[in-house]
Amino acid sequence: MTINLLAVVAMVSYALVSPSGGQVQSAPKPEPVRPAAKKPAVAPRATAEAGPCHVGVIPIAGDLFMVEKFGPLKFLDKYTRTSVAAWALDDLVVSRVRAAALGISVRRVPYTPEELRSGGRQKQNPWFYRAEADVKGFVQFLAPKIRCDRYLVVHRHGGTQREYGIGISQYPYGGPVHLFAMMLIRIYDGRTFELIKEAPALMTEDTYIERMTHNFLGGPSMKLDPAMFPEKPAEVVNNTVLRAGVRTMLIKSLDKTLPALLQRPTSPSSR
């Protein structure tokens, strides 16, 4: 699709109007039409897209935004979901993986909402539910679309408190309001589908001091003025402050966490 669009742009028509009707000066004028020569420059990109895939990215981050209003007791908590698909957060995730994987072929693995709901999911005992089993099953389900050496999944995750995924929370009795963006990164072997590495995406070092001073929620978050808490969840998608805050936290946390995860272990023979 990209090649077709570029080809259309390259084939620009020129209206040649000569003020001197009898002069033969229209012959050299086709020179400007040579932008068509730019076509070969597109070929390497097409080859790269069709070539081997080192890392297949499966982003499951950004369509849902949680509006969480906590009560004095957990069973009084109120949770509302709203769509922020217009923020294109999954596209942002893929761009950060590409930025962290310089020199490595990175391709996005596509999926539909229907596939996300049921693809590869196996029946589990609800008393012993394991989210990692569903994630692994989803990777195996999508793998035939694009065969890659490794698959990298970025999905919503919970911190150390009640917050989960991407959203905003309000604590009771005039408590603080937090904007948060908590992701977990998992990397799977492209042949065996065994989990190679996993880590939460953090903006700070995962130490006791950092958790007590800057990372109270156990993941990327920022304190907001209580007035920023949306009265209606539908207002979230058009709120530029919330959008910018979430994007900033995703960029910082992914840029800090991805490079170490993408690094392959050095074999003793190469030292």
C-alpha positions, -999 to +999 in steps of 0.1 A: +000+000+000+029+024+009+046+017-025+014+025-044+009+058-026+045+068-032+043+059-069+012+080-073+030+110-057+060+104-079+039+105-111+032+142-111+020+157-144+034+190-156+013+214-177+039+228-201+028+262-214+051+280-239+046+317-246+065+314-280+043+291-300+068+283-328+099+277-307+109+241-301+117+245-264+093+220-251+118+191-258+141+198-228+112+205-205+104+168-198+135+169-175+114+179-145+093+147-149+123+127-137+109+125-102+098+090-114+135+081-109+128+082-071+110+049-074+141+027-069+147+045-035+114+030-023+125-006-032+148-012-002+120-003+022+097-028+005+124-054+006+129-048+043+092-052+050+091-084+031+124-097+045+131-116+078+115-104+110+138-103+140+112-088+165+074-090+160+057-064+181+022-071+195+010-039+213-020-043+236-018-010+253-039+018+243-076+016+234-089+015+270-087+043+296-098+035+331-116+061+352-112+048+388-130+063+417-119+046+449-141+042+480-130+039+516-134+001+511-124-018+480-159-031+473-170+005+470-146+013+442-161+024+409-145+016+376-155+030+342-138+023+308-137+046+279-121+044+245-090+065+237-083+048+204-078+082+188-047+087+209-030+059+188-010+047+218-003+013+202+014+031+173+035+050+199+045+017+215+057+003+181+076+034+174+095+032+207+104-005+201+118+005+167+138+033+183+152+009+209+160-019+183+184-001+160+198-024+134+171-050+140+142-058+118+110-049+137+075-056+124+041-050+139+019-081+141-017-071+132-048-083+149-085-075+150-106-067+182-123-100+178-090-118+177-079-100+208-110-111+227-107-148+219-077-156+198-056-184+213-074-183+246-077-216+264-103-225+290-089-219+325-101-226+360-113-192+372-099-199+406-064-204+392-065-179+363-031-171+348-029-140+326+005-151+312-012-183+298-036-161+278-008-138+266+013-168+254-017-183+237-024-151+219+012-149+206+010-184+193-023-176+176-009-146+158+025-160+149+015-176+116+007-141+103+043-130+105+071-154+115+097-137+137+127-147+157+112-131+188+078-117+197+075-087+220+042-080+238+034-048+256+002-050+276-016-034+305-004-042+339-012-035+376+011-017+401+013-021+438-019-003+446-054-005+429-045+012+396-044-009+365-033-002+329-038+033+316-062+057+334-068+082+362-077+075+398-092+095+426-088+085+463-116+092+488-120+120+513-103+146+491-074+123+484-049+126+455-057+122+418-032+102+398-027+097+361-010+064+353+003+043+324+014+009+336+027-016+310+044-050+312+068-061+285+072-098+276+095-113+250+089-148+236+110-172+216+096-172+180+100-210+177+093-225+211+071-196+224+088-199+257+091-167+278+126-152+274+123-120+294+097-099+311+098-066+330+074-038+339+080-006+320+093+019+346+105+055+345+127+050+376+150+024+390+131-004+407+145+001+442+129+005+476+139+041+479+124+050+445+092+031+453+088+051+485+097+085+471+088+086+434+070+053+425+043+050+451+018+033+428+044+007+415+044+020+380+046+053+359+022+079+374+019+116+380-001+135+405-027+159+391-049+187+403-082+172+416-100+194+391-085+173+363-106+142+373-132+139+345-168+142+355-178+122+325-156+094+311-165+104+275-146+137+281-113+119+285-105+114+248-105+152+241-085+161+271-051+172+258-035+173+293-044+136+300-033+126+265+000+144+268+007+129+303+000+094+292+021+097+261+050+112+281+049+083+306+048+057+279+077+072+261+099+076+292+091+041+306+095+022+273+127+041+264+142+032+298+131-005+299+133-017+263+170-015+254+181-040+282+152-064+273+160-064+236+197-071+242+206-107+234+229-125+259+266-125+248+279-160+242+312-169+259+328-176+225+322-140+213+340-124+243 
